[in-house]
Amino acid sequence: MSRRLRAEVSLTESQRLVRRSIRAICDEYDHEYWREKSRNEEYPHEFVDTLAEKGWMGALIPDAYGGADLGTEETVVMMEEIAACGGGFAAAQAVHGGIYNSVPIVEYGSEELKNELLPAVARGETQVQAFGLTEPNAGSESTAISTFAERVEGNESGSEGERAAGDDERDGNGADRDLPTATDEGSGYVVNGSKIWTSRVDVSDYLLLVARTTPREAVEKHTRGISMFLVDLDDAREQGALETSRIRKSASEFVHSYQLFFEDLWLPESALVGEEGEGFYQVLDGLNEERLVIAAECVGLGELAIERAVQYANEREVFGRPIGENQAIQHPLAKAYARVQAAKTVTYEAARADVSGREAGARANTAKYLAAEAAFEAADAAVQTHGGFGVATEYDVERYFREARLTRLVPITQELALNYLGENVLGLPRSY
């Protein structure tokens, strides 16, 4: 919306600098740019490259590794601004993974890995855009994943760097092939399984992969025995151990999502990120902050939808007057505006609060729930304001509506957010 209509929240000087810088970048990409990307289902390389050139892909990387060393307060501003530009929620999602997938490496990667990888990520030369967690039979129940990374011990024989061979087996064409077991340089892992709804694989150099290293039935708690790995996607393809299948979808269509199939993928021991068996807790570690950023992206989308609706309501005339004079148009937009700004206030307050544990979880889940509902209401009101043109792609609001519907599903469903609040805030019995 016109920036004078966007309710202001109290910002630090650092946040104001982020807002000005991101707005300047977003202003270079008009509605037609995003319309074309949506129409052609084409990733917004130019936009992402500009962010990378300005150092924004390294927003959460410490300055010791060439990053911007920002925190949640600043990234909330950044991602709201990106979503509020013409690209909406999908534009934010185009860069979200590249920013947040660096966090586990910063927190749990070896010093060697951080020194080797993070400066290139901060410069935009290397992309860690893809995160593989969800599986066909393990969606919200993340501990039910079955993709397995089998540990194999090092092999003393063979030439340096050569992968040793295991037992011969037949591939799908009946030919003999050698299964990888280990290298002479140390122990490693062999990965088999599949992932689904893994986004941005086509624009990523590396994949953060979450897999079991101990069978679920062999651990006392199902959250144990899960590990995180950094997978070189080019190497995986060269091994012939990775196949991808794109999932066609009706929202965020220029951010492509895939199903991945791993067959005997060899990973060196150095691919392990953090401690073996502790991957589930490593994933959980940054969820609250990420949900706040998702909430900010929902807020930005809601603001964008209202902006376009207000513009149309002031310009479109029926019966000799602007349709915005009608309360049937005004009231839904005003109501949506109020809810978006309320969600914005909750999101920003949660981002600046110095809390942890259940209180942080309560704030993050509350913000995500409210912001997704507000974004959907705003997009719905925008479509209704446009009447029949609400479903015409040239006016964009139908795209905002599809994206707003998606926000009620990702990264967690609204029901799971309510489950958290019911159990951890209201003290009700666990419902699942």
C-alpha positions as CSV (number, residue, x, y, z in Angstrom):
1,M,0.0,0.0,0.0
2,S,1.1,3.6,-0.1
3,R,3.7,3.7,2.6
4,R,1.8,6.3,4.5
5,L,-1.0,3.8,4.9
6,R,1.4,1.1,6.4
7,A,1.2,1.4,10.1
8,E,4.6,2.2,11.6
9,V,6.1,0.2,14.4
10,S,9.0,1.3,16.6
11,L,12.2,0.4,14.8
12,T,15.8,0.5,15.8
13,E,18.3,2.4,13.7
14,S,19.6,-0.9,12.3
15,Q,16.0,-1.9,11.4
16,R,15.4,1.4,9.7
17,L,18.6,1.0,7.6
18,V,17.5,-2.5,6.6
19,R,14.1,-1.2,5.5
20,R,15.5,1.7,3.4
21,S,18.1,-0.6,1.7
22,I,15.6,-3.4,0.9
23,R,13.0,-0.9,-0.3
24,A,15.5,0.6,-2.7
25,I,16.2,-2.8,-4.2
26,C,12.6,-3.8,-4.4
27,D,11.7,-0.6,-6.2
28,E,13.9,-1.7,-9.1
29,Y,11.4,-4.6,-9.8
30,D,7.9,-3.6,-10.8
31,H,4.6,-5.5,-10.8
32,E,5.2,-6.6,-14.4
33,Y,8.5,-8.2,-13.5
34,W,6.8,-10.4,-10.9
35,R,3.8,-11.0,-13.2
36,E,6.1,-12.4,-15.8
37,K,8.0,-14.6,-13.4
38,S,4.7,-16.0,-12.2
39,R,3.4,-16.5,-15.8
40,N,6.5,-18.2,-17.0
41,E,7.1,-20.1,-13.7
42,E,10.6,-18.7,-13.7
43,Y,12.8,-18.2,-10.7
44,P,13.6,-14.4,-10.1
45,H,17.3,-14.7,-10.7
46,E,17.8,-11.0,-11.3
47,F,16.1,-10.0,-8.0
48,V,18.0,-12.7,-5.9
49,D,21.3,-11.8,-7.6
50,T,20.8,-8.1,-6.7
51,L,20.2,-9.1,-3.1
52,A,23.3,-11.3,-3.1
53,E,25.5,-8.6,-4.7
54,K,24.4,-6.2,-1.8
55,G,25.3,-8.9,0.8
56,W,21.7,-9.7,1.9
57,M,22.0,-13.4,1.3
58,G,24.5,-13.4,4.2
59,A,22.1,-11.6,6.5
60,L,22.4,-14.2,9.3
61,I,26.1,-15.1,8.8
62,P,28.5,-13.6,11.3
63,D,30.8,-10.8,10.1
64,A,33.8,-13.1,10.9
65,Y,32.7,-15.1,7.8
66,G,31.8,-12.1,5.6
67,G,28.2,-11.9,6.6
68,A,26.0,-9.0,7.7
69,D,25.6,-10.5,11.2
70,L,22.0,-9.5,11.5
71,G,19.4,-10.9,14.0
72,T,15.7,-11.7,14.0
73,E,14.7,-8.1,14.5
74,E,16.4,-7.1,11.3
75,T,15.4,-10.1,9.2
76,V,11.7,-9.5,10.1
77,V,11.9,-6.1,8.6
78,M,13.8,-7.4,5.6
79,M,11.3,-10.2,4.7
80,E,8.2,-8.0,5.3
81,E,9.6,-5.5,2.9
82,I,10.3,-8.1,0.2
83,A,6.9,-9.6,0.5
84,A,5.2,-6.2,0.5
85,C,6.8,-5.4,-2.9
86,G,5.1,-6.7,-6.0
87,G,6.5,-10.2,-5.6
88,G,4.5,-11.0,-2.5
89,F,5.0,-14.1,-0.3
90,A,6.6,-16.0,-3.2
91,A,9.3,-13.3,-3.6
92,A,10.2,-13.8,0.0
93,Q,10.3,-17.5,-0.3
94,A,12.7,-17.2,-3.3
95,V,15.3,-16.0,-0.9
96,H,14.1,-17.4,2.5
97,G,15.9,-20.7,2.2
98,G,19.2,-19.1,1.1
99,I,19.2,-16.9,4.2
100,Y,17.9,-19.4,6.9
101,N,19.7,-22.5,5.7
102,S,23.0,-20.9,6.7
103,V,22.0,-20.9,10.3
104,P,22.5,-24.6,11.1
105,I,26.0,-24.3,9.5
106,V,26.8,-21.3,11.6
107,E,25.5,-23.0,14.8
108,Y,26.7,-26.5,14.3
109,G,29.1,-26.8,11.4
110,S,32.8,-27.4,11.9
111,E,35.2,-24.5,11.8
112,E,36.7,-25.9,8.6
113,L,33.2,-26.1,7.0
114,K,32.3,-22.6,8.1
115,N,35.5,-21.0,6.8
116,E,35.2,-22.9,3.5
117,L,31.5,-22.3,2.8
118,L,30.0,-19.3,4.6
119,P,32.1,-16.5,2.9
120,A,31.0,-17.8,-0.5
121,V,27.4,-17.9,0.7
122,A,27.6,-14.4,2.1
123,R,28.9,-13.2,-1.3
124,G,26.2,-15.0,-3.2
125,E,28.6,-17.2,-5.0
126,T,27.3,-20.4,-3.4
127,Q,23.7,-21.2,-2.6
128,V,22.4,-23.4,0.2
129,Q,18.7,-22.8,-0.8
130,A,17.3,-26.4,-0.4
131,F,16.3,-28.1,2.9
132,G,15.2,-31.7,2.8
133,L,13.0,-32.8,5.8
134,T,9.4,-33.6,4.7
135,E,8.7,-37.1,3.3
136,P,5.7,-38.6,1.6
137,N,4.8,-40.4,4.9
138,A,6.2,-37.9,7.3
139,G,4.8,-34.4,7.0
140,S,4.1,-32.7,10.3
141,E,5.3,-35.8,12.1
142,S,9.0,-35.1,11.4
143,T,10.3,-37.9,13.7
144,A,8.6,-40.4,11.3
145,I,11.1,-39.8,8.5
146,S,12.5,-43.0,7.1
147,T,15.3,-41.7,4.8
148,F,18.3,-43.5,6.3
149,A,22.0,-42.6,6.3
150,E,23.9,-45.8,7.2
151,R,27.3,-45.3,8.7
152,V,30.1,-47.3,7.2
153,E,33.6,-47.5,8.5
154,G,36.8,-46.3,6.8
155,N,38.7,-48.6,4.4
156,E,42.4,-48.8,4.5
157,S,42.9,-50.2,1.0
158,G,42.6,-48.5,-2.4
159,S,44.1,-45.4,-3.9
160,E,43.7,-42.1,-2.2
161,G,40.2,-40.6,-2.6
162,E,38.8,-43.6,-4.4
163,R,35.5,-44.9,-3.2
164,A,35.7,-48.5,-2.1
165,A,33.2,-51.0,-3.4
166,G,30.7,-53.0,-1.5
167,D,28.8,-56.1,-2.6
168,D,27.8,-56.1,-6.3
169,E,24.1,-55.7,-6.9
170,R,21.9,-55.4,-10.0
171,D,20.5,-52.0,-10.9
172,G,17.1,-51.5,-12.5
173,N,18.5,-52.4,-15.9
174,G,19.9,-55.7,-14.8
175,A,23.5,-54.5,-14.9
176,D,26.1,-55.0,-12.2
177,R,27.0,-52.0,-10.1
178,D,29.1,-51.4,-7.0
179,L,27.6,-50.0,-3.9
180,P,29.6,-47.4,-2.1
181,T,30.7,-48.4,1.4
182,A,33.6,-46.1,2.5
183,T,36.7,-44.3,1.4
184,D,40.3,-44.8,2.3
185,E,40.2,-41.4,3.9
186,G,37.7,-42.3,6.6
187,S,34.2,-43.3,7.5
188,G,31.1,-42.1,5.7
189,Y,27.4,-42.6,5.1
190,V,25.3,-44.2,2.5
191,V,21.9,-42.6,2.1
192,N,18.7,-44.1,0.8
193,G,15.2,-42.7,0.8
194,S,13.1,-39.9,-0.5
195,K,12.0,-36.3,0.3
196,I,9.0,-34.3,-0.9
197,W,8.2,-30.6,-1.1
198,T,11.9,-29.7,-1.2
199,S,12.1,-26.3,-2.7
200,R,14.7,-24.4,-4.8
201,V,16.8,-27.6,-5.6
202,D,17.2,-26.2,-9.1
203,V,18.9,-23.1,-7.9
204,S,20.9,-24.5,-5.1
205,D,24.5,-25.8,-4.9
206,Y,23.9,-27.7,-1.6
207,L,21.1,-29.4,0.2
208,L,20.7,-29.6,4.0
209,L,19.4,-33.1,4.4
210,V,17.8,-34.5,7.5
211,A,17.9,-38.3,7.8
212,R,17.8,-41.1,10.3
213,T,21.1,-42.5,11.4
214,T,19.5,-44.8,14.0
215,P,16.2,-46.7,13.3
216,R,13.2,-45.2,15.0
217,E,12.4,-48.4,16.8
218,A,16.0,-48.5,18.2
219,V,15.8,-45.2,20.1
220,E,14.1,-44.5,23.4
221,K,12.8,-41.1,22.2
222,H,11.7,-40.8,18.5
223,T,13.4,-37.4,18.4
224,R,16.8,-39.1,18.8
225,G,18.8,-40.8,16.1
226,I,18.2,-38.1,13.5
227,S,21.1,-36.3,11.9
228,M,21.7,-33.4,9.5
229,F,24.0,-33.5,6.4
230,L,25.2,-31.1,3.8
231,V,24.9,-32.6,0.4
232,D,26.8,-31.4,-2.7
233,L,24.0,-31.6,-5.3
234,D,26.4,-31.8,-8.3
235,D,28.3,-34.6,-6.6
236,A,25.1,-36.5,-5.8
237,R,24.0,-36.2,-9.5
238,E,27.4,-37.3,-10.7
239,Q,27.2,-40.4,-8.5
240,G,23.8,-41.2,-10.2
241,A,22.4,-41.3,-6.6
242,L,19.9,-38.5,-6.8
243,E,16.8,-38.2,-9.0
244,T,14.4,-35.2,-8.8
245,S,10.8,-34.9,-9.9
246,R,9.2,-31.4,-10.0
247,I,5.9,-31.0,-8.2
248,R,3.5,-28.8,-10.2
249,K,1.6,-26.4,-7.9
250,S,-0.8,-23.5,-8.0
251,A,1.0,-21.1,-5.6
252,S,4.5,-19.7,-5.4
253,E,4.9,-21.2,-8.9
254,F,8.2,-19.5,-9.6
255,V,9.7,-21.2,-6.5
256,H,9.9,-24.8,-7.7
257,S,9.4,-27.7,-5.4
258,Y,10.6,-31.3,-5.9
259,Q,10.4,-34.8,-4.7
260,L,13.9,-36.3,-4.2
261,F,15.0,-39.9,-4.5
262,F,18.2,-41.1,-3.0
263,E,19.8,-44.4,-3.9
264,D,23.1,-45.3,-2.3
265,L,24.2,-41.7,-2.0
266,W,27.8,-41.7,-0.6
267,L,28.5,-38.9,1.9
268,P,31.9,-38.4,3.5
269,E,32.0,-38.1,7.3
270,S,32.7,-34.4,6.8
271,A,29.1,-34.0,5.4
272,L,27.7,-34.4,8.9
273,V,26.5,-31.1,10.3
274,G,26.7,-31.1,14.1
275,E,26.4,-34.2,16.2
276,E,25.2,-37.5,14.9
277,G,21.8,-38.3,16.3
278,E,21.0,-34.7,17.4
279,G,19.7,-33.4,14.1
280,F,16.1,-33.1,15.2
281,Y,17.1,-30.7,18.0
282,Q,19.3,-28.8,15.6
283,V,16.3,-28.3,13.4
284,L,14.1,-27.2,16.3
285,D,16.7,-24.7,17.5
286,G,15.9,-22.0,14.9
287,L,12.2,-22.7,14.4
288,N,10.8,-19.9,16.5
289,E,12.9,-17.2,14.8
290,E,12.0,-18.6,11.4
291,R,8.2,-18.7,12.2
292,L,8.5,-15.0,13.2
293,V,10.0,-14.3,9.8
294,I,7.3,-16.3,8.0
295,A,4.8,-14.2,10.0
296,A,6.5,-11.0,8.7
297,E,6.2,-12.3,5.1
298,C,2.5,-12.9,5.7
299,V,2.2,-9.3,6.9
300,G,4.0,-8.0,3.9
301,L,1.7,-10.0,1.6
302,G,-1.4,-8.7,3.4
303,E,-0.2,-5.1,3.1
304,L,0.5,-5.6,-0.6
305,A,-3.0,-7.1,-1.2
306,I,-4.6,-4.1,0.5
307,E,-2.5,-1.6,-1.4
308,R,-3.6,-3.0,-4.7
309,A,-7.3,-3.2,-3.6
310,V,-7.3,0.4,-2.4
311,Q,-5.7,1.6,-5.6
312,Y,-8.4,-0.2,-7.6
313,A,-11.2,1.0,-5.4
314,N,-10.2,4.6,-5.9
315,E,-9.8,4.3,-9.6
316,R,-12.7,2.0,-10.6
317,E,-16.0,3.9,-11.2
318,V,-19.4,2.3,-11.3
319,F,-22.7,4.3,-11.5
320,G,-20.6,7.5,-11.8
321,R,-18.6,7.2,-8.7
322,P,-15.5,5.3,-7.3
323,I,-16.5,1.9,-5.9
324,G,-14.4,2.8,-2.8
325,E,-17.3,5.1,-1.7
326,N,-19.4,2.0,-1.0
327,Q,-19.2,0.6,2.5
328,A,-19.4,-2.9,1.1
329,I,-16.0,-2.2,-0.3
330,Q,-14.6,0.0,2.5
331,H,-15.5,-2.2,5.4
332,P,-13.8,-5.5,4.3
333,L,-10.6,-3.6,3.4
334,A,-10.6,-1.6,6.7
335,K,-11.2,-4.8,8.7
336,A,-8.4,-6.6,6.8
337,Y,-6.1,-3.6,7.4
338,A,-6.8,-3.7,11.1
339,R,-6.0,-7.4,11.3
340,V,-2.9,-7.1,9.3
341,Q,-1.6,-4.3,11.4
342,A,-2.5,-6.2,14.6
343,A,-0.5,-9.2,13.4
344,K,2.3,-6.9,12.5
345,T,2.5,-5.5,16.0
346,V,2.5,-9.0,17.5
347,T,5.2,-10.1,15.1
348,Y,7.5,-7.2,15.8
349,E,7.0,-7.3,19.5
350,A,7.9,-11.0,19.5
351,A,11.0,-10.4,17.4
352,R,12.4,-7.9,19.9
353,A,11.4,-9.8,23.0
354,D,14.3,-11.4,24.9
355,V,12.6,-14.6,25.8
356,S,13.3,-18.3,25.2
357,G,11.6,-21.7,25.7
358,R,7.9,-21.9,25.8
359,E,7.4,-18.2,25.9
360,A,9.3,-17.8,22.7
361,G,7.4,-20.6,21.1
362,A,4.1,-19.1,22.2
363,R,5.0,-15.7,20.7
364,A,6.2,-17.3,17.4
365,N,3.2,-19.5,16.9
366,T,0.8,-16.7,17.8
367,A,2.4,-14.4,15.3
368,K,2.4,-17.0,12.6
369,Y,-1.2,-17.9,13.2
370,L,-2.5,-14.3,13.2
371,A,-0.4,-13.2,10.3
372,A,-1.5,-16.1,8.0
373,E,-5.1,-15.5,8.8
374,A,-4.8,-11.7,8.3
375,A,-3.0,-12.2,5.0
376,F,-5.8,-14.5,3.8
377,E,-8.5,-12.1,4.8
378,A,-6.6,-9.2,3.0
379,A,-6.1,-11.2,-0.2
380,D,-9.8,-12.3,-0.2
381,A,-11.0,-8.8,0.3
382,A,-8.7,-7.7,-2.6
383,V,-10.1,-10.2,-4.9
384,Q,-13.7,-9.2,-4.0
385,T,-12.9,-5.6,-4.5
386,H,-11.8,-6.3,-8.0
387,G,-15.0,-8.2,-8.8
388,G,-14.6,-10.3,-12.0
389,F,-11.1,-8.8,-12.5
390,G,-10.2,-10.4,-9.2
391,V,-9.4,-13.6,-11.1
392,A,-7.6,-11.9,-14.0
393,T,-3.9,-12.4,-13.8
394,E,-3.2,-8.9,-15.0
395,Y,-4.3,-7.5,-11.7
396,D,-2.2,-9.8,-9.6
397,V,-4.6,-10.2,-6.6
398,E,-5.6,-13.7,-7.6
399,R,-1.9,-14.6,-7.2
400,Y,-1.9,-13.0,-3.8
401,F,-4.9,-15.0,-2.8
402,R,-3.3,-18.3,-3.8
403,E,-0.2,-17.4,-1.9
404,A,-2.2,-16.3,1.2
405,R,-3.9,-19.7,1.2
406,L,-0.5,-21.4,1.1
407,T,0.6,-19.4,4.2
408,R,-2.1,-21.3,6.2
409,L,-0.2,-24.5,5.4
410,V,3.5,-23.7,5.6
411,P,5.8,-24.0,7.3
412,I,3.3,-25.5,9.7
413,T,-0.4,-25.7,9.5
414,Q,-2.6,-23.3,11.5
415,E,-3.8,-26.3,13.4
416,L,-0.3,-27.2,14.6
417,A,0.2,-23.6,15.8
418,L,-3.0,-23.9,17.8
419,N,-2.0,-27.2,19.1
420,Y,1.2,-25.6,20.5
421,L,-0.8,-22.8,22.2
422,G,-3.4,-25.2,23.5
423,E,-0.9,-27.5,25.2
424,N,2.0,-25.2,26.1
425,V,0.1,-22.0,27.0
426,L,-3.4,-23.0,28.0
427,G,-2.2,-26.2,29.7
428,L,-4.7,-28.4,27.9
429,P,-3.9,-32.2,27.3
430,R,-1.8,-33.0,24.3
431,S,-4.1,-33.6,21.4
432,Y,-1.8,-35.6,19.1
